[in-house]
Amino acid sequence: MSKQQNPEEFYNKLRTQLFETASWPSEYLYKFIVPTDVEKITKIESLFNNVGAVINTTESKNGKYTSVSINLLMKTPDAVIDKYKEVAEKVEGVISL
C-alpha cells in the first residue's frame, strides 16, 4: 500500500482480488518494505512466528531498505487483511505490497 492510498480502499480492493483469484484456505505471499533496521525486521518476523511461515529478507543494493517476504497458509481473505493491518499498526514506516 502506498502512502498516498487510502488504507480502506487498499484493503477493500485486496479483499475483492483475493476472493476472485484463489480458493481458501490458500498460500499467500506477503511483501513488506522497511527501512533497514534490525528491530523493525525482527518485529515483522515475530508477528508471523509459530504459524508455519517461510520468511525471507533481502537488503536493497544500497542497504537503506529491506524487503521482507513471508509465505503462509491463510484461511480467508479477511485473515490476510487482518495480518496486514496488524503489521501496519505495530511497525512504523512499513510499506505493504
C-alpha positions in Angstrom: 0.0 0.0 0.0 1.5 3.3 -1.0 1.5 6.2 1.5 -0.9 8.2 -0.7 -3.6 5.4 -0.9 -6.5 5.3 1.5 -6.0 2.2 3.6 -9.6 1.1 3.5 -9.7 1.4 -0.3 -6.5 -0.7 -0.5 -8.0 -3.4 1.8 -11.3 -3.4 0.0 -9.7 -3.8 -3.4 -7.3 -6.5 -2.0 -10.3 -8.4 -0.4 -12.1 -8.4 -3.8 -9.0 -9.6 -5.6 -8.3 -12.4 -3.1 -11.8 -13.7 -3.3 -11.7 -13.7 -7.2 -8.2 -15.3 -7.6 -7.9 -18.0 -5.0 -9.9 -20.7 -3.2 -9.5 -20.6 0.5 -7.6 -21.7 2.5 -4.7 -20.7 0.3 -1.0 -19.9 0.4 -0.4 -16.2 0.5 2.9 -14.2 -0.1 3.2 -11.1 2.0 5.7 -8.5 0.9 6.8 -5.6 3.1 9.5 -3.0 2.7 11.0 -1.3 5.7 14.0 0.9 6.4 16.8 -1.4 7.2 16.5 -1.6 11.0 17.0 -4.9 12.8 14.3 -4.0 15.3 11.7 -3.4 12.6 12.6 -6.5 10.7 12.5 -8.6 13.9 9.2 -7.1 14.8 7.7 -8.2 11.4 9.2 -11.6 11.7 7.8 -12.0 15.3 4.3 -11.3 14.1 4.5 -14.4 11.9 6.3 -16.7 14.3 4.9 -20.1 15.3 2.4 -20.2 12.4 4.4 -22.1 9.8 5.6 -19.0 7.9 8.5 -19.1 5.5 10.3 -15.8 5.9 13.0 -14.3 3.6 14.7 -10.9 3.8 16.6 -9.1 1.1 18.5 -5.9 1.7 18.4 -3.2 -1.1 21.5 -2.6 -3.1 22.5 0.5 -1.1 21.4 -1.1 2.2 18.8 1.6 3.0 15.8 -0.7 2.8 15.0 -4.3 3.4 12.3 -6.4 1.7 10.6 -9.0 3.9 8.7 -11.8 2.1 6.5 -14.1 4.1 4.8 -17.2 2.6 2.0 -18.6 4.8 -1.2 -20.7 4.5 -4.1 -18.4 5.3 -7.7 -19.4 6.0 -9.6 -16.5 4.4 -9.0 -13.2 2.6 -10.1 -11.4 5.8 -7.3 -13.2 7.8 -4.8 -11.9 5.2 -6.1 -8.4 5.6 -6.1 -8.6 9.4 -2.4 -9.5 9.3 -1.6 -6.6 7.0 -3.4 -4.3 9.5 -1.5 -5.8 12.4 1.9 -5.2 10.8 0.9 -1.6 9.7 -0.2 -0.9 13.3 2.9 -2.3 15.0 5.8 -1.5 12.6 6.3 2.2 11.9 7.4 3.1 8.4 6.4 -0.3 6.8 5.2 -0.3 3.2 2.9 -3.2 2.3 3.0 -4.5 -1.2 
